[in-house]
């Protein structure tokens, strides 16, 4: 964050050069041989330049977007706006993306032709995909919580996120598979 506060020279683009990478695992792909094992995944790498957000209104707006991207409607259902100390201690970067690269791997195992022609091997080794997804568990109230029930916006979001995560992981196999929801 401190590096973004320096003034760029006239020969460099505005802002601190930045690389942002993210990966998400959707499944373990188990083949006939370990050399053919793989993963179903989604990944992205972005390149750009970051600058510090200094305008208080823009910073507040960014903080709201960030908060609501974690749990929708959470900003409005918490103590806002942040107090002066919270605003002072929080830094927000704005990144202008210049380019990027994304990769997605979906589907079933892909084994070598020789292995696929070996009937004994096909009868001995299980192949397939183990879907991988995160589950948002039952909310646990804080020690000083006085609200009797989990708010509807939170519980509805939790169930929807779980359903979507499982659905995507299973769809990444690349064919219709038997589905059971997390809440069943």
Secondary structure, DSSP 4 states (H G I P E B T S, - for coil): -GGGGSPPPTTS-SSEEEEEEEEEEEEEEE-SSGGG-EEEEEEEEEEEEEEE---HHHHHHHHHHHHHHHSTTTTTTS--S--HHHHHH---EEEEEEEEEEEEE-S-----HHHHT-HHHHHHS--EEEE-----------TT---SS--HHHHHHHHHHHHHHHHHHHHTTSS------TT-
